[in-house]
Structures are given as structure tokens and as C-alpha cells.
């Protein structure tokens, strides 16, 4: 693993991710059409963007960021502190973790290297959801399957044992529900299947890049 220590949203952060298949898009990269087995529209677009990034050395989306993303970045330090108070764990800020070949990456929200004397190591994945319906659904079902590719992708790249999924909702502080927490353990079977699909997707990115180099 290669780790670039930088804050999310900074120029250094964007640069470290250029041309890299990132964990937040692993589900898109692994998606296939049911009938033909080819790439979905999202996956095909992503493969094209990555090919251009690997040629230009610059983000294809020019640092695109929604107001929800910016709000999440602003709330991240507060969320990390709330997690530390609630669990007693120290979550150190990290950055962008890459595989040794720099093809795959994960923007980490924090590493937990010590937990009440336990030998395992973990990380945290922070989400500050803006949708009231999604917040309600998370508390009702405790279902984090929509984030499983990102979580398991992070565990694959960092080599960690578990990830604490954190949903931070300061608007629920009055009822003591500002912090939703669910631990997800490393699933090697899931990771193995995902890795095969990601390697196949990277092959498509390489093919796209070769078109421009002829």
C-alpha cells in the first residue's frame, strides 16, 4: 500500500486520484449488463474518463463537487471527533491509499490502530447524508449494503480487518441520534470476486487509452 497524506478535496487529494480506479466507484466499475455481460453505461463512461485522465494527468471532471460533498467534507472533523468520544478509539487522519501499482485507490477517513488492547486494526468511513429519507432508512434498517463495495474496497487496499461505518447527522443531536455506527468486517470472498472484476475493468481502461495512442 502507498499512502498519500492529504486532506479530502485539496489539490493534492485530486492529483493523487488522477487515473486511479477509486473505491467510491468500485460498484460502478464492477457492474455488468445482465444480458450481454458488457459494461453498464456508468461503467463505460467511467472507463472513458479514466483513460483520458491517464493521458492528461488531470481530473477529467475538473474537480467536480456537489454542495452535499462539500458539506460532508466540512462535517468530517466533527464526525471523527464524535466517533472518538463514542467509541474511545483514536481515529487518525490519513489520506489517499493506493495499491502498489497505483491502479486502485481509497480515500480514507481515518485509521484506528489500537482498540482497547485488541490486536486488530481498522478504519472508518464517514457519511454525512443530506436526504432525510436515507437517514431515516439507515436508522430503521441498519443496512449499509449500498456502501459495501467502497467499504470492502477500502479494507482490500489498506489490509485492515474492519471498517466502522459512521453516519453523522448533527441535526439529530437533540435526541442523541447524531451518530450512527455499524462495524463491517473484512470479507475475503467478496474481495476476491471484486478484485477479479476490477482487474477486468482496468483492462477496458487500458484498451480505451490505447485508442488515443495509435
C-alpha positions in Angstrom: 0.0 0.0 0.0 1.1 3.5 -0.8 -0.4 6.3 1.4 -0.5 10.0 0.4 -1.3 12.0 3.5 -3.6 14.8 2.3 -7.0 16.3 3.2 -10.0 15.5 1.1 -10.9 18.0 -1.6 -7.4 19.6 -1.8 -5.3 19.8 -5.0 -3.0 17.1 -3.6 -6.0 14.9 -3.0 -7.3 15.3 -6.5 -3.8 14.8 -8.0 -3.3 11.5 -6.1 -6.6 10.1 -7.5 -6.0 11.0 -11.2 -6.4 7.9 -13.4 -7.0 5.8 -10.4 -10.0 3.5 -10.0 -11.3 4.6 -6.7 -13.3 2.7 -4.1 -16.2 5.1 -4.2 -16.7 4.0 -7.8 -15.8 0.3 -7.4 -19.5 -0.7 -7.6 -19.8 1.2 -10.9 -16.6 -0.4 -12.2 -17.8 -3.9 -11.3 -21.3 -3.5 -12.8 -22.2 -5.6 -15.8 -25.3 -5.8 -18.1 -27.3 -8.9 -17.2 -28.0 -10.0 -20.8 -24.6 -9.4 -22.5 -22.2 -9.2 -19.6 -20.8 -6.0 -21.1 -20.2 -2.8 -19.1 -23.2 -0.7 -17.9 -23.5 2.9 -19.2 -22.0 4.2 -15.9 -19.0 1.8 -16.1 -18.4 2.6 -19.7 -18.4 6.3 -19.0 -16.1 5.9 -16.0 -13.7 3.8 -18.1 -13.5 6.5 -20.7 -12.9 9.2 -18.2 -10.1 7.3 -16.6 -8.4 6.6 -19.9 -8.3 10.4 -20.6 -7.1 11.1 -17.1 -4.2 8.7 -17.5 -3.2 10.6 -20.7 -3.7 14.1 -19.4 -2.6 13.7 -15.8 -5.5 15.8 -14.8 -9.0 15.1 -13.3 -11.5 14.6 -16.2 -14.3 16.1 -14.1 -12.1 19.2 -13.3 -12.6 18.7 -9.5 -16.4 18.4 -9.7 -18.0 18.7 -6.3 -21.6 19.0 -5.2 -22.8 21.0 -2.3 -23.5 17.7 -0.5 -19.9 16.7 -1.0 -18.6 20.0 0.3 -20.9 19.8 3.4 -19.6 16.3 4.1 -16.0 17.5 3.9 -16.9 20.3 6.4 -18.5 18.0 8.8 -15.8 15.3 8.7 -13.6 16.6 11.6 -16.7 16.9 13.8 -17.8 13.5 12.9 -14.4 12.0 13.6 -14.4 13.6 17.0 -17.9 12.3 17.8 -16.8 8.8 16.8 -13.7 9.0 19.1 -15.8 10.2 22.0 -18.4 7.5 21.5 -16.0 4.6 21.0 -12.9 5.6 22.9 -10.9 4.9 19.7 -8.4 7.3 18.2 -9.0 7.7 14.5 -6.0 9.4 12.9 -6.5 11.4 9.7 -4.9 9.6 6.7 -5.4 10.5 3.0 -5.4 8.5 -0.2 -4.3 4.9 -0.1 -3.2 3.3 -3.4 -2.3 -0.3 -4.4 1.4 -0.7 -5.1 0.7 -0.5 -8.9 -1.3 2.8 -8.3 -4.2 1.4 -10.3 -6.7 1.3 -7.4 -7.3 3.7 -4.6 -9.3 4.5 -1.4 -9.8 7.9 0.2 -9.6 7.0 3.9 -11.5 9.0 6.5 -9.3 7.6 9.4 -7.2 4.7 10.6 -7.8 3.1 14.0 -4.5 1.4 15.1 -5.4 0.5 18.7 -8.7 -0.5 20.2 -8.8 -1.3 23.9 -5.8 -3.6 23.6 -7.1 -5.7 20.7 -4.6 -6.6 18.0 -6.8 -5.9 15.0 -6.6 -2.7 13.0 -9.5 -0.8 11.4 -10.6 2.3 9.6 -13.6 4.5 9.5 -15.9 5.5 6.6 -17.8 8.7 7.3 -21.0 9.7 5.6 -23.0 12.9 6.2 -26.2 12.2 4.3 -28.4 15.1 3.2 -31.5 13.1 2.4 -34.0 12.8 5.3 -35.4 9.6 3.8 -32.0 8.0 3.6 -31.1 9.0 7.1 -34.4 7.5 8.4 -33.9 4.3 6.4 -30.4 3.9 7.8 -31.6 4.1 11.4 -34.6 1.9 10.6 -32.8 -0.9 8.7 -29.2 -0.5 9.6 -28.5 -1.7 6.0 -25.1 -0.5 4.7 -25.1 -2.7 1.6 -25.2 0.4 -0.7 -21.7 1.1 0.6 -20.3 -2.4 0.6 -18.0 -2.1 -2.4 -16.5 1.1 -1.0 -16.0 -0.4 2.4 -14.6 -3.8 1.3 -12.5 -2.0 -1.3 -11.0 0.1 1.4 -10.3 -3.0 3.5 -8.7 -4.7 0.5 -6.4 -1.7 -0.3 -5.4 -0.9 3.3 -5.2 -4.5 4.5 -7.3 -3.6 7.5 -9.5 -6.0 9.5 -12.7 -4.0 9.8 -14.3 -0.7 9.0 -16.6 1.3 11.2 -19.3 2.9 9.0 -20.2 6.2 10.5 -23.3 8.3 9.5 -23.1 11.7 11.1 -26.3 13.7 11.5 -25.8 16.8 13.8 -29.4 17.7 13.2 -30.4 14.8 15.4 -28.3 15.8 18.3 -31.3 16.8 20.4 -32.5 13.1 20.5 -29.0 11.6 20.9 -29.0 10.1 17.4 -26.4 12.3 15.7 -24.0 9.3 15.3 -25.0 6.0 13.6 -22.3 3.3 13.8 -22.0 -0.1 12.3 -18.9 -2.3 12.1 -18.2 -4.2 8.9 -15.6 -6.9 8.9 -13.3 -7.9 6.1 -15.0 -10.3 3.6 -12.2 -12.1 1.7 -14.7 -13.9 -0.6 -16.3 -10.6 -1.6 -12.9 -9.0 -2.1 -11.6 -11.8 -4.3 -14.6 -11.6 -6.6 -14.4 -7.8 -6.6 -10.7 -7.8 -7.4 -11.2 -10.0 -10.4 -13.9 -7.7 -11.8 -11.7 -4.6 -11.1 -8.8 -6.1 -13.0 -11.1 -6.8 -15.9 -12.4 -3.2 -15.8 -8.8 -1.9 -15.7 -8.2 -3.8 -18.9 -11.0 -1.8 -20.5 -9.4 1.4 -19.4 -6.1 0.3 -21.0 -7.9 -0.5 -24.2 -9.6 2.9 -24.2 -6.2 4.6 -23.6 -4.6 2.7 -26.5 -7.1 4.2 -28.9 -5.6 7.6 -28.4 -2.1 6.4 -28.7 -2.4 4.8 -32.1 
